[in-house]
Amino acid sequence: MRRTLVIVSGIVLHAGLALGQVGPATVQVDARDIGFDVSTTPLSVGPGGMVRITGTAVYTPDGTVWDAATESTLTGERHDGGLVDAEASGLVLGERDPGTHTYTYVPSGSSSAVCDSLGLGTPCLVLRLPALAAAHRRDLSELREDLSGGLHVEVHVPVTPPAVYMPTYPPPPPPDAYPPVAYEPERSSWFWVAAAGVSGGGLVLSIAVLIVMARRRRTRNTPVSRVQASAKRLERRIAGDPVKSRLSRVVKDLGAEAASLERLERRLGEAVRNANIEGLEKRRRDLERAAAALTDRGGEEAGQGELKDAVAIIEGQIDRCRKWEMQRWRSAARTERIATRLEALEIELSDPTQNKLGDTDPLLDKLQEELELARAGEREAETLLGGGTPDSEAEAA
């Protein structure tokens, strides 16, 4: 059925082009970066268009991270309630990827009172900054001063090209008008085997290229890739400036720390998977049932005590696994904070009035403090991770 639809659509498209109808539609992309100095932004989204939003905002006092649709805390908790008010914007949330903070919105088709009252037209982009300021008991101006980061907005609008004219040609001459076909020697079976091998090799190469491109697309918006990209741009900007020597060292250390946190996050995730919390909890329930059955039968106190000790050991291992999971979320949050700090530094250095940043600037002290906090958290997680595997200790119990 699928192959039939493709063939029919190809025939219809060819016929439409031959009759002078319009060709296939293309997509025009309007990209921009949005800060938090305004709460509404106009969007030129027509029928069939969409809006893709990436980026985050970090609330410096408590480390809360907002993206377009979710809110995350340092403890790893994530819930709905991001920066974008979809209903007030006249948009509907479609695809979402919380790992890369990428969300796709489409027009809802309903008019927005907020957008129309400001003369921006529907849809527009409405940020929930007043609501977030009220939730944190801060004025709107104070909230904007404590926010770092930004949003990247891409508006995708389909564009139909003009009509394409395909000239018509006279019918071909009758078969008798063609000259006789020259004799072509018969191809051996090895020839067709070689041709199939060449075609198969090209297909395998194309699939490999598509896989590599998909992996690069998934990883280019991760916190670690953002840190590496910001660090490279900052190094090019401050290279050879003796006044910014301390800044150069701090940027390099933050980049190395972000890579170390990513490795630590992977190790913690692997430790949690290997520990098998579900299996530990099942063992604990089995031991508790065995202890209860021994008590009902009036068994020896020594046997009951051994079962209770085994239950206590497994409970300790379950608690350690949950601490590993908490440290994994904290490592991811620390990497996100480093990425937003470096992106904020890029914005400040791009301002000509702030480009004379010296080694005694308070921003450098904040970056150094962020580095020390990340290193302290990494040491704490390494200490907790080095305490042994729960699965082996529970097996001994």
SESE-311604 format. One line per field, with one value per residue (C-alpha): x negated, y negated, z; residue in one letter. Coordinates in steps of 0.001 Angstrom, whole numbers, plus 500000, padded with zeros to 6 digits. Layout:
! SESE-311604
px: [X / ...]
py: [Y / ...]
pz: [Z / ...]
type: [a / ...]
This chain:
! SESE-311604
px: [500000 / 497220 / 495347 / 498562 / 499231 / 495720 / 496062 / 499491 / 498299 / 495304 / 497563 / 499927 / 497041 / 495561 / 498954 / 499442 / 496078 / 496846 / 500117 / 498405 / 499551 / 497491 / 494495 / 493704 / 493690 / 490507 / 489976 / 488666 / 487019 / 486851 / 484472 / 483848 / 482543 / 484876 / 483862 / 486002 / 486226 / 489665 / 492580 / 494180 / 492688 / 494501 / 494438 / 495175 / 496647 / 499094 / 501227 / 499174 / 496284 / 494665 / 492435 / 489441 / 488054 / 484796 / 482778 / 483160 / 483329 / 481538 / 482791 / 479520 / 480722 / 481934 / 480685 / 484138 / 483964 / 486856 / 487151 / 490094 / 492453 / 490912 / 489309 / 486369 / 484770 / 481331 / 482839 / 483698 / 487436 / 489056 / 492664 / 494747 / 494732 / 492047 / 491410 / 493977 / 497693 / 499011 / 502690 / 502075 / 499760 / 502382 / 500174 / 500461 / 497503 / 496625 / 493324 / 491115 / 487571 / 486824 / 483305 / 482255 / 484858 / 486435 / 490196 / 492346 / 495555 / 498215 / 500944 / 504086 / 506405 / 507992 / 507426 / 505347 / 506677 / 503161 / 501629 / 504557 / 504641 / 500968 / 501495 / 499086 / 501603 / 502218 / 500116 / 497372 / 494891 / 496027 / 493595 / 494778 / 492312 / 494943 / 496301 / 492803 / 491930 / 495083 / 494337 / 490878 / 492185 / 490043 / 490722 / 490580 / 487476 / 485738 / 486560 / 485105 / 481859 / 481534 / 482186 / 479363 / 479545 / 481979 / 484309 / 483659 / 486840 / 487212 / 490370 / 490924 / 493299 / 494144 / 493584 / 495143 / 492967 / 494476 / 496088 / 493750 / 494339 / 493322 / 493265 / 495011 / 493235 / 494568 / 495150 / 492225 / 491895 / 493217 / 491028 / 490115 / 488285 / 485709 / 482471 / 481882 / 480489 / 476889 / 476121 / 475134 / 473121 / 474682 / 473449 / 472015 / 473398 / 470233 / 471055 / 474437 / 472923 / 470372 / 473066 / 475209 / 472186 / 471514 / 475177 / 475287 / 472086 / 473537 / 476691 / 474699 / 472581 / 475710 / 477246 / 474019 / 473925 / 477567 / 476830 / 473829 / 475849 / 478692 / 476266 / 474662 / 478098 / 479019 / 475784 / 475216 / 477782 / 476707 / 475285 / 471761 / 471744 / 472971 / 470147 / 467544 / 468877 / 468982 / 465485 / 464055 / 465698 / 464503 / 460956 / 460867 / 462217 / 459766 / 456713 / 453558 / 455109 / 452898 / 455592 / 457955 / 455456 / 457476 / 460647 / 458956 / 457946 / 461425 / 463072 / 460733 / 461363 / 465145 / 464999 / 462937 / 465266 / 468345 / 466790 / 465909 / 469475 / 470843 / 468633 / 469697 / 473367 / 472914 / 471142 / 473894 / 476571 / 474744 / 474368 / 478106 / 478960 / 476534 / 477798 / 481331 / 483417 / 486478 / 484557 / 483344 / 486861 / 488135 / 485441 / 486391 / 490066 / 489140 / 486991 / 489719 / 492247 / 489795 / 489229 / 492988 / 493535 / 490745 / 492330 / 495748 / 494209 / 492417 / 488990 / 485678 / 484842 / 481390 / 482937 / 485294 / 482403 / 480390 / 483331 / 483869 / 480144 / 480329 / 483378 / 481520 / 478531 / 480727 / 482584 / 479241 / 478311 / 481646 / 481052 / 477584 / 479023 / 481510 / 478652 / 476802 / 479863 / 480037 / 476338 / 476868 / 479575 / 477377 / 474462 / 476739 / 477992 / 474415 / 473459 / 476506 / 475480 / 471951 / 473390 / 475658 / 472831 / 470538 / 473320 / 474029 / 470311 / 470374 / 473272 / 471475 / 468214 / 470093 / 471256 / 468650 / 469323 / 468541 / 465652 / 463021 / 463552 / 460533 / 459251 / 460915 / 464425 / 467211 / 468384 / 465080 / 465592 / 469015 / 467494 / 464789 / 467432 / 469465 / 466346 / 465637 / 469264 / 469165 / 465886 / 467208 / 470345 / 468233 / 466069 / 469187 / 470623 / 467276 / 467152 / 470690 / 470006 / 466878 / 468818 / 469323 / 472078 / 475356 / 475986 / 472841 / 473508 / 477160 / 476091 / 473859 / 476779]
py: [500000 / 497579 / 498223 / 497741 / 494383 / 493186 / 494162 / 492499 / 489308 / 489177 / 489537 / 486818 / 484455 / 485022 / 484406 / 481232 / 479879 / 480667 / 478718 / 475665 / 476134 / 475221 / 477292 / 478854 / 476457 / 475419 / 474172 / 470740 / 470522 / 467285 / 467776 / 465353 / 465252 / 463885 / 462565 / 461887 / 458097 / 458382 / 460738 / 460779 / 461233 / 461177 / 464362 / 464545 / 468035 / 468753 / 471822 / 475011 / 473314 / 474235 / 472709 / 474594 / 473253 / 474298 / 472935 / 472484 / 469856 / 470441 / 468736 / 467943 / 467843 / 471478 / 473038 / 473621 / 474278 / 473390 / 474302 / 473597 / 476130 / 477579 / 476575 / 478506 / 478198 / 479141 / 482275 / 483572 / 483016 / 481982 / 480908 / 478832 / 475058 / 473541 / 470114 / 470175 / 469587 / 471640 / 470770 / 467026 / 467253 / 468968 / 472049 / 475785 / 477893 / 480672 / 482543 / 482300 / 483371 / 482425 / 483872 / 481166 / 478598 / 478572 / 478053 / 477602 / 475542 / 475131 / 472456 / 473420 / 471608 / 469564 / 465858 / 464686 / 461781 / 460937 / 460840 / 458934 / 456354 / 455536 / 455313 / 458205 / 460513 / 464163 / 466136 / 464364 / 465563 / 464805 / 465618 / 466467 / 464102 / 462300 / 465633 / 466951 / 463725 / 464015 / 467687 / 466728 / 463588 / 461262 / 458225 / 458723 / 456548 / 458497 / 461812 / 460613 / 459610 / 463091 / 464971 / 466158 / 467893 / 467275 / 468837 / 469610 / 469410 / 470782 / 470007 / 472499 / 471231 / 473253 / 471322 / 472415 / 471696 / 470240 / 472430 / 474599 / 474945 / 478160 / 478007 / 480690 / 482633 / 484398 / 488140 / 490401 / 491823 / 495305 / 498317 / 498792 / 495436 / 496620 / 498190 / 501858 / 502487 / 503602 / 506969 / 506761 / 509660 / 511578 / 510525 / 513220 / 513902 / 512400 / 509061 / 508886 / 509999 / 507164 / 504620 / 505747 / 505448 / 501874 / 500917 / 502600 / 500868 / 497473 / 498258 / 499280 / 496120 / 493934 / 495599 / 495079 / 491383 / 490950 / 492627 / 490344 / 487237 / 488295 / 488805 / 485422 / 483775 / 485394 / 484390 / 480853 / 479345 / 481279 / 479266 / 480678 / 479792 / 476293 / 475927 / 477065 / 474721 / 471727 / 472495 / 472579 / 469276 / 467635 / 468930 / 467375 / 464103 / 463753 / 465419 / 463364 / 460916 / 460876 / 459044 / 461980 / 464698 / 465720 / 465778 / 468100 / 470510 / 470520 / 471170 / 474118 / 475531 / 475215 / 477036 / 479855 / 480033 / 480289 / 483251 / 484872 / 484371 / 485996 / 489060 / 489160 / 488962 / 491957 / 493960 / 493201 / 494204 / 497456 / 498142 / 497626 / 499965 / 502652 / 502409 / 503441 / 501643 / 503719 / 506921 / 505574 / 504580 / 508055 / 509665 / 507404 / 508393 / 512095 / 511791 / 509889 / 512610 / 515299 / 513471 / 513115 / 516820 / 517803 / 515650 / 517261 / 520724 / 519654 / 520077 / 519338 / 515732 / 516175 / 517009 / 514065 / 511743 / 512912 / 512277 / 508811 / 508016 / 509115 / 506901 / 503946 / 504517 / 504584 / 501451 / 499717 / 500732 / 499493 / 496167 / 495959 / 496614 / 493794 / 491505 / 492475 / 491510 / 488160 / 487485 / 488294 / 485626 / 483164 / 483787 / 483069 / 479863 / 478709 / 479241 / 477192 / 474383 / 474313 / 474092 / 471167 / 469376 / 469549 / 468465 / 465490 / 464639 / 464693 / 462248 / 459894 / 459978 / 459242 / 455928 / 453234 / 451488 / 454702 / 455952 / 454630 / 457521 / 457874 / 460521 / 458757 / 458587 / 460026 / 462210 / 464080 / 464665 / 466160 / 468408 / 469523 / 470180 / 472214 / 474251 / 474954 / 475994 / 478375 / 479905 / 480307 / 482022 / 484296 / 485314 / 486059 / 488217 / 490011 / 490798 / 492176 / 494126 / 495725 / 497377 / 500682 / 502190 / 502915 / 506017 / 507762 / 506860 / 507872 / 511205 / 511791 / 510921]
pz: [500000 / 500879 / 497644 / 495658 / 497298 / 496503 / 492834 / 492517 / 494215 / 491883 / 488829 / 490097 / 490825 / 487359 / 485761 / 487792 / 486703 / 483078 / 483313 / 484789 / 488400 / 491459 / 492475 / 495875 / 498843 / 500638 / 504203 / 505201 / 508647 / 510667 / 513644 / 516485 / 520068 / 522765 / 526178 / 529211 / 529003 / 527345 / 528024 / 524537 / 521056 / 517669 / 515566 / 511847 / 511678 / 508882 / 508176 / 508298 / 510131 / 513441 / 516127 / 517570 / 520869 / 522557 / 525462 / 529212 / 531939 / 535261 / 538421 / 540215 / 543878 / 544029 / 540761 / 539265 / 535489 / 533193 / 529563 / 527293 / 528922 / 532123 / 535410 / 536951 / 540388 / 541671 / 543214 / 539740 / 539995 / 536709 / 536206 / 533826 / 534057 / 531852 / 530354 / 527529 / 528152 / 525216 / 525680 / 525943 / 522913 / 520758 / 520407 / 521115 / 522279 / 519846 / 519872 / 522954 / 523866 / 527523 / 527285 / 524806 / 525955 / 522480 / 522035 / 518937 / 518930 / 516248 / 515999 / 517913 / 515499 / 518313 / 518787 / 521752 / 523786 / 525008 / 521522 / 519983 / 522791 / 522153 / 518397 / 517709 / 516071 / 516843 / 517502 / 519460 / 522089 / 525679 / 528524 / 532046 / 533716 / 535883 / 537150 / 537917 / 539745 / 541874 / 542641 / 543948 / 545710 / 543646 / 541538 / 537793 / 537502 / 540274 / 538604 / 535291 / 537026 / 538575 / 535302 / 533045 / 529667 / 526835 / 524282 / 520605 / 518512 / 514983 / 513008 / 510166 / 507462 / 504316 / 501095 / 497807 / 494752 / 491578 / 488926 / 486880 / 483174 / 481449 / 477650 / 475597 / 472864 / 469732 / 469961 / 469131 / 465600 / 464829 / 465643 / 461991 / 462022 / 464564 / 463301 / 464116 / 467575 / 467665 / 469216 / 472889 / 474293 / 477176 / 480601 / 482811 / 486260 / 487835 / 486209 / 487918 / 491254 / 491037 / 490129 / 493077 / 495391 / 494270 / 494782 / 498189 / 499298 / 498366 / 500325 / 503414 / 503157 / 502921 / 505986 / 507947 / 507017 / 508126 / 511480 / 512124 / 511226 / 513545 / 516438 / 515887 / 515785 / 519130 / 520871 / 519588 / 522014 / 525135 / 528066 / 527540 / 523831 / 524699 / 527253 / 524717 / 522028 / 524420 / 525727 / 522182 / 521267 / 524483 / 523965 / 520492 / 521889 / 524789 / 523212 / 523672 / 526171 / 529296 / 531271 / 530861 / 531865 / 534910 / 532810 / 530315 / 533087 / 534602 / 531204 / 530538 / 534029 / 533587 / 530262 / 531788 / 534806 / 532556 / 530707 / 534040 / 535299 / 532158 / 532713 / 536363 / 535342 / 533020 / 535759 / 538262 / 535775 / 535030 / 538767 / 539311 / 536441 / 537631 / 541220 / 540146 / 542763 / 541833 / 542574 / 545928 / 546923 / 545982 / 548167 / 551044 / 550738 / 550598 / 553733 / 555564 / 554706 / 555850 / 559144 / 559680 / 558929 / 561363 / 564054 / 563529 / 563911 / 567101 / 565608 / 567267 / 568082 / 566536 / 563147 / 563373 / 564228 / 561202 / 558879 / 560339 / 559912 / 556265 / 555732 / 557269 / 554954 / 551839 / 552975 / 553289 / 549742 / 548403 / 550139 / 548564 / 545098 / 545562 / 546624 / 543437 / 541415 / 543251 / 542568 / 538883 / 538623 / 540499 / 538122 / 535156 / 536839 / 537566 / 533921 / 532862 / 535253 / 533798 / 530267 / 531172 / 533003 / 529978 / 527613 / 529886 / 529824 / 526005 / 525996 / 528380 / 526419 / 523184 / 524709 / 523891 / 527209 / 529137 / 527024 / 529472 / 531866 / 534143 / 536564 / 539508 / 538059 / 540284 / 537392 / 537505 / 541218 / 540432 / 537785 / 540210 / 542854 / 540350 / 539549 / 543232 / 543841 / 540884 / 542080 / 545627 / 544309 / 542116 / 545094 / 547136 / 544344 / 543849 / 547577 / 547502 / 544315 / 545788 / 548614 / 546782 / 544677 / 546462 / 544430 / 545712 / 549363 / 549106 / 547566 / 550595 / 552913]
type: [m / r / r / t / l / v / i / v / s / g / i / v / l / h / a / g / l / a / l / g / q / v / g / p / a / t / v / q / v / d / a / r / d / i / g / f / d / v / s / t / t / p / l / s / v / g / p / g / g / m / v / r / i / t / g / t / a / v / y / t / p / d / g / t / v / w / d / a / a / t / e / s / t / l / t / g / e / r / h / d / g / g / l / v / d / a / e / a / s / g / l / v / l / g / e / r / d / p / g / t / h / t / y / t / y / v / p / s / g / s / s / s / a / v / c / d / s / l / g / l / g / t / p / c / l / v / l / r / l / p / a / l / a / a / a / h / r / r / d / l / s / e / l / r / e / d / l / s / g / g / l / h / v / e / v / h / v / p / v / t / p / p / a / v / y / m / p / t / y / p / p / p / p / p / p / d / a / y / p / p / v / a / y / e / p / e / r / s / s / w / f / w / v / a / a / a / g / v / s / g / g / g / l / v / l / s / i / a / v / l / i / v / m / a / r / r / r / r / t / r / n / t / p / v / s / r / v / q / a / s / a / k / r / l / e / r / r / i / a / g / d / p / v / k / s / r / l / s / r / v / v / k / d / l / g / a / e / a / a / s / l / e / r / l / e / r / r / l / g / e / a / v / r / n / a / n / i / e / g / l / e / k / r / r / r / d / l / e / r / a / a / a / a / l / t / d / r / g / g / e / e / a / g / q / g / e / l / k / d / a / v / a / i / i / e / g / q / i / d / r / c / r / k / w / e / m / q / r / w / r / s / a / a / r / t / e / r / i / a / t / r / l / e / a / l / e / i / e / l / s / d / p / t / q / n / k / l / g / d / t / d / p / l / l / d / k / l / q / e / e / l / e / l / a / r / a / g / e / r / e / a / e / t / l / l / g / g / g / t / p / d / s / e / a / e / a / a]
